Amino acid sequence: MCGRYGSWSGGAALVSYFDAEPLPLPEDVEASWNISPGTDVRVVVERVATDGAGNQAGNLTRQLRCARWGLLASWATQARQAFRAFNARSETAASKPTFRESFRSFRAVVPADCWYEWHRPTGAGGREEEIRSRPYAVCRQDEEPLALAGLCSWWRVPSSHPPLRPGPSIHDHRGGTWMLTCTILTRPAREDLAWLHEREPVVLSRTAVDSWLDPTLHDPTQVASLLAGARPALRWWEVGPQISSSRSRGPQLIEPVA
């Protein structure tokens, strides 16, 4: 599972790292050490370029955009449905109605500098001890950005829908209001992190990113194979309990527990 992460690398650094076009102004978000579902986040997508009138111009471009975390399929009727879809299981995303169209043709990378997971120690008998779970931060060993495998979907906001919280994920286009939404794919935890949680986000290698973002790759078997590849080496450390509140802010949240 991945329900909280941090992303504090600057937009220019992410554009350079992922070889993407800059965020369209004013589409940007502040650096955050504590991102939770429902937040506008940065995503890397590869789409057909459009001209100034919004018409497709034919060339694929890699873009750094903003999306609201929690995927809404095109047929969703309420924004609150997104809170059930901030993660998608990599084993079933190709077949689940909410995710299958995005898995086929609208894949994304969610840049992160770390993610957080909570660990509850177990006693000698294998039962979880009755103590508070301990939060850990996980990042790349080389401290480069994590390329979390994600999916995106455009959702047209119904005209009768209650007003949404403003943000750069929301766009007015051709007489309607649209919101770009996203989810993060998870997989069974690999051996090095199995002690922390039974699942982990899918971290793509640099070599897998190009194929993952390619919207012309539709074969579900080929797409799924990209999620099983080797991931970069990781490191982790225990952080303070302040990260458990989604209202906590600031770089002190990633300081190791003494």
KEKOLLUM-781563 format. One line per field, with one value per residue (C-alpha): chain; x, z negated, y negated; residue in three letters; residue number from 1. Coordinates in steps of 0.05 Angstrom, whole numbers. Layout:
unit: (A / ...)
u: (X / ...)
w: (Z / ...)
v: (Y / ...)
code: (ALA / ...)
pos: (NUM / ...)
***
This chain:
unit: (A / A / A / A / A / A / A / A / A / A / A / A / A / A / A / A / A / A / A / A / A / A / A / A / A / A / A / A / A / A / A / A / A / A / A / A / A / A / A / A / A / A / A / A / A / A / A / A / A / A / A / A / A / A / A / A / A / A / A / A / A / A / A / A / A / A / A / A / A / A / A / A / A / A / A / A / A / A / A / A / A / A / A / A / A / A / A / A / A / A / A / A / A / A / A / A / A / A / A / A / A / A / A / A / A / A / A / A / A / A / A / A / A / A / A / A / A / A / A / A / A / A / A / A / A / A / A / A / A / A / A / A / A / A / A / A / A / A / A / A / A / A / A / A / A / A / A / A / A / A / A / A / A / A / A / A / A / A / A / A / A / A / A / A / A / A / A / A / A / A / A / A / A / A / A / A / A / A / A / A / A / A / A / A / A / A / A / A / A / A / A / A / A / A / A / A / A / A / A / A / A / A / A / A / A / A / A / A / A / A / A / A / A / A / A / A / A / A / A / A / A / A / A / A / A / A / A / A / A / A / A / A / A / A / A / A / A / A / A / A / A / A / A / A / A / A / A / A / A / A / A / A / A / A / A / A / A / A)
u: (0 / 22 / -23 / 28 / 91 / 137 / 157 / 202 / 245 / 235 / 195 / 256 / 295 / 239 / 232 / 306 / 307 / 248 / 264 / 195 / 165 / 153 / 87 / 39 / 31 / -1 / -1 / 45 / 44 / 86 / 140 / 111 / 140 / 71 / 24 / -41 / -98 / -142 / -82 / -60 / 6 / 56 / 54 / 94 / 52 / 65 / 9 / -4 / 13 / -42 / -43 / -66 / -139 / -134 / -131 / -84 / -21 / 5 / 71 / 80 / 106 / 127 / 95 / 100 / 28 / -14 / -68 / -112 / -91 / -148 / -169 / -238 / -259 / -297 / -363 / -355 / -411 / -381 / -312 / -314 / -308 / -234 / -219 / -228 / -178 / -114 / -79 / -89 / -63 / -16 / -41 / -113 / -110 / -114 / -182 / -215 / -267 / -240 / -169 / -168 / -175 / -120 / -76 / -84 / -71 / -61 / -3 / 38 / 97 / 86 / 152 / 167 / 227 / 203 / 142 / 119 / 97 / 76 / 104 / 74 / 125 / 106 / 120 / 152 / 87 / 79 / 23 / 26 / 47 / -3 / 39 / 32 / 55 / 122 / 127 / 185 / 209 / 233 / 275 / 325 / 394 / 424 / 371 / 348 / 273 / 229 / 190 / 126 / 83 / 16 / -47 / -85 / -156 / -192 / -259 / -312 / -344 / -420 / -454 / -496 / -436 / -420 / -361 / -293 / -233 / -195 / -128 / -83 / -113 / -178 / -187 / -243 / -244 / -295 / -353 / -339 / -298 / -247 / -203 / -140 / -137 / -86 / -71 / -7 / 3 / 24 / 53 / 71 / 130 / 197 / 241 / 278 / 214 / 169 / 183 / 153 / 88 / 59 / 55 / 97 / 88 / 116 / 182 / 203 / 276 / 300 / 300 / 227 / 200 / 201 / 161 / 113 / 95 / 87 / 12 / 19 / 36 / -32 / -18 / -35 / 16 / 73 / 50 / 46 / 116 / 144 / 118 / 157 / 226 / 283 / 276 / 330 / 363 / 326 / 341 / 294 / 294 / 244 / 214 / 174 / 99 / 83 / 79 / 16 / -23 / -38 / -35 / 39 / 85 / 159 / 226 / 233 / 183 / 237 / 289 / 309 / 286 / 344)
w: (0 / 11 / -24 / -41 / -6 / 0 / 62 / 52 / 115 / 155 / 220 / 261 / 232 / 248 / 319 / 329 / 295 / 334 / 399 / 398 / 418 / 361 / 325 / 362 / 322 / 272 / 264 / 205 / 134 / 73 / 48 / -6 / -55 / -71 / -13 / -24 / 23 / 49 / 59 / 126 / 144 / 201 / 253 / 316 / 376 / 450 / 495 / 565 / 571 / 583 / 618 / 587 / 600 / 564 / 628 / 632 / 672 / 679 / 641 / 573 / 518 / 447 / 399 / 325 / 304 / 241 / 223 / 162 / 124 / 128 / 196 / 224 / 284 / 339 / 315 / 242 / 216 / 152 / 135 / 68 / 107 / 116 / 43 / 58 / 115 / 92 / 100 / 153 / 147 / 204 / 206 / 223 / 252 / 324 / 310 / 258 / 290 / 254 / 279 / 342 / 393 / 360 / 354 / 429 / 453 / 399 / 355 / 314 / 268 / 201 / 179 / 105 / 61 / 9 / -14 / -84 / -113 / -184 / -218 / -278 / -311 / -325 / -388 / -397 / -379 / -314 / -340 / -332 / -396 / -427 / -413 / -365 / -294 / -277 / -213 / -165 / -106 / -44 / 11 / 65 / 39 / 88 / 68 / 140 / 150 / 145 / 208 / 179 / 231 / 237 / 279 / 300 / 321 / 343 / 307 / 332 / 273 / 278 / 283 / 222 / 179 / 116 / 124 / 121 / 83 / 133 / 157 / 218 / 234 / 255 / 325 / 364 / 435 / 491 / 447 / 391 / 327 / 327 / 272 / 284 / 232 / 216 / 175 / 153 / 169 / 115 / 115 / 63 / 22 / 44 / -5 / -31 / -51 / -70 / -144 / -137 / -100 / -56 / 4 / 34 / 90 / 158 / 167 / 240 / 263 / 310 / 368 / 355 / 353 / 429 / 444 / 386 / 410 / 483 / 498 / 561 / 520 / 507 / 497 / 423 / 417 / 442 / 397 / 336 / 349 / 338 / 266 / 249 / 267 / 220 / 179 / 154 / 87 / 29 / -41 / -99 / -169 / -225 / -229 / -283 / -296 / -269 / -199 / -220 / -216 / -145 / -170 / -189 / -142 / -133 / -121 / -195 / -182 / -149 / -204 / -233 / -302 / -350)
v: (0 / -72 / -122 / -176 / -202 / -262 / -301 / -360 / -360 / -423 / -422 / -441 / -383 / -334 / -361 / -348 / -280 / -253 / -290 / -322 / -389 / -438 / -445 / -491 / -555 / -562 / -487 / -475 / -449 / -465 / -418 / -373 / -324 / -295 / -282 / -246 / -223 / -279 / -325 / -354 / -320 / -320 / -265 / -250 / -229 / -219 / -244 / -267 / -341 / -391 / -458 / -522 / -504 / -437 / -396 / -337 / -354 / -283 / -281 / -248 / -294 / -277 / -325 / -341 / -355 / -359 / -308 / -297 / -235 / -185 / -159 / -172 / -132 / -169 / -140 / -160 / -203 / -233 / -259 / -222 / -156 / -174 / -158 / -84 / -88 / -122 / -54 / 0 / 71 / 86 / 157 / 137 / 66 / 92 / 124 / 79 / 33 / -29 / -20 / 23 / -33 / -74 / -12 / -2 / -73 / -126 / -105 / -154 / -161 / -194 / -226 / -219 / -230 / -181 / -143 / -126 / -61 / -42 / 20 / 55 / 101 / 172 / 211 / 279 / 315 / 277 / 233 / 158 / 124 / 76 / 14 / -44 / -31 / -62 / -103 / -93 / -134 / -95 / -127 / -108 / -91 / -141 / -193 / -203 / -212 / -150 / -135 / -106 / -70 / -104 / -111 / -173 / -188 / -251 / -260 / -308 / -341 / -335 / -403 / -386 / -366 / -406 / -454 / -420 / -446 / -490 / -466 / -458 / -390 / -423 / -452 / -486 / -460 / -463 / -482 / -433 / -425 / -368 / -341 / -299 / -244 / -190 / -128 / -93 / -19 / 29 / 99 / 153 / 129 / 154 / 192 / 132 / 94 / 152 / 139 / 69 / 83 / 137 / 89 / 34 / -16 / 5 / -32 / -33 / -31 / -86 / -37 / -17 / -88 / -98 / -35 / -47 / -116 / -96 / -105 / -62 / -1 / 32 / 106 / 120 / 177 / 132 / 75 / 121 / 147 / 77 / 80 / 142 / 116 / 100 / 37 / -10 / 4 / -28 / -51 / -66 / -96 / -108 / -177 / -212 / -204 / -273 / -244 / -206 / -272 / -293 / -365 / -361 / -399 / -412 / -377 / -359 / -303 / -260 / -269 / -201 / -182 / -188)
code: (MET / CYS / GLY / ARG / TYR / GLY / SER / TRP / SER / GLY / GLY / ALA / ALA / LEU / VAL / SER / TYR / PHE / ASP / ALA / GLU / PRO / LEU / PRO / LEU / PRO / GLU / ASP / VAL / GLU / ALA / SER / TRP / ASN / ILE / SER / PRO / GLY / THR / ASP / VAL / ARG / VAL / VAL / VAL / GLU / ARG / VAL / ALA / THR / ASP / GLY / ALA / GLY / ASN / GLN / ALA / GLY / ASN / LEU / THR / ARG / GLN / LEU / ARG / CYS / ALA / ARG / TRP / GLY / LEU / LEU / ALA / SER / TRP / ALA / THR / GLN / ALA / ARG / GLN / ALA / PHE / ARG / ALA / PHE / ASN / ALA / ARG / SER / GLU / THR / ALA / ALA / SER / LYS / PRO / THR / PHE / ARG / GLU / SER / PHE / ARG / SER / PHE / ARG / ALA / VAL / VAL / PRO / ALA / ASP / CYS / TRP / TYR / GLU / TRP / HIS / ARG / PRO / THR / GLY / ALA / GLY / GLY / ARG / GLU / GLU / GLU / ILE / ARG / SER / ARG / PRO / TYR / ALA / VAL / CYS / ARG / GLN / ASP / GLU / GLU / PRO / LEU / ALA / LEU / ALA / GLY / LEU / CYS / SER / TRP / TRP / ARG / VAL / PRO / SER / SER / HIS / PRO / PRO / LEU / ARG / PRO / GLY / PRO / SER / ILE / HIS / ASP / HIS / ARG / GLY / GLY / THR / TRP / MET / LEU / THR / CYS / THR / ILE / LEU / THR / ARG / PRO / ALA / ARG / GLU / ASP / LEU / ALA / TRP / LEU / HIS / GLU / ARG / GLU / PRO / VAL / VAL / LEU / SER / ARG / THR / ALA / VAL / ASP / SER / TRP / LEU / ASP / PRO / THR / LEU / HIS / ASP / PRO / THR / GLN / VAL / ALA / SER / LEU / LEU / ALA / GLY / ALA / ARG / PRO / ALA / LEU / ARG / TRP / TRP / GLU / VAL / GLY / PRO / GLN / ILE / SER / SER / SER / ARG / SER / ARG / GLY / PRO / GLN / LEU / ILE / GLU / PRO / VAL / ALA)
pos: (1 / 2 / 3 / 4 / 5 / 6 / 7 / 8 / 9 / 10 / 11 / 12 / 13 / 14 / 15 / 16 / 17 / 18 / 19 / 20 / 21 / 22 / 23 / 24 / 25 / 26 / 27 / 28 / 29 / 30 / 31 / 32 / 33 / 34 / 35 / 36 / 37 / 38 / 39 / 40 / 41 / 42 / 43 / 44 / 45 / 46 / 47 / 48 / 49 / 50 / 51 / 52 / 53 / 54 / 55 / 56 / 57 / 58 / 59 / 60 / 61 / 62 / 63 / 64 / 65 / 66 / 67 / 68 / 69 / 70 / 71 / 72 / 73 / 74 / 75 / 76 / 77 / 78 / 79 / 80 / 81 / 82 / 83 / 84 / 85 / 86 / 87 / 88 / 89 / 90 / 91 / 92 / 93 / 94 / 95 / 96 / 97 / 98 / 99 / 100 / 101 / 102 / 103 / 104 / 105 / 106 / 107 / 108 / 109 / 110 / 111 / 112 / 113 / 114 / 115 / 116 / 117 / 118 / 119 / 120 / 121 / 122 / 123 / 124 / 125 / 126 / 127 / 128 / 129 / 130 / 131 / 132 / 133 / 134 / 135 / 136 / 137 / 138 / 139 / 140 / 141 / 142 / 143 / 144 / 145 / 146 / 147 / 148 / 149 / 150 / 151 / 152 / 153 / 154 / 155 / 156 / 157 / 158 / 159 / 160 / 161 / 162 / 163 / 164 / 165 / 166 / 167 / 168 / 169 / 170 / 171 / 172 / 173 / 174 / 175 / 176 / 177 / 178 / 179 / 180 / 181 / 182 / 183 / 184 / 185 / 186 / 187 / 188 / 189 / 190 / 191 / 192 / 193 / 194 / 195 / 196 / 197 / 198 / 199 / 200 / 201 / 202 / 203 / 204 / 205 / 206 / 207 / 208 / 209 / 210 / 211 / 212 / 213 / 214 / 215 / 216 / 217 / 218 / 219 / 220 / 221 / 222 / 223 / 224 / 225 / 226 / 227 / 228 / 229 / 230 / 231 / 232 / 233 / 234 / 235 / 236 / 237 / 238 / 239 / 240 / 241 / 242 / 243 / 244 / 245 / 246 / 247 / 248 / 249 / 250 / 251 / 252 / 253 / 254 / 255 / 256 / 257 / 258)
***
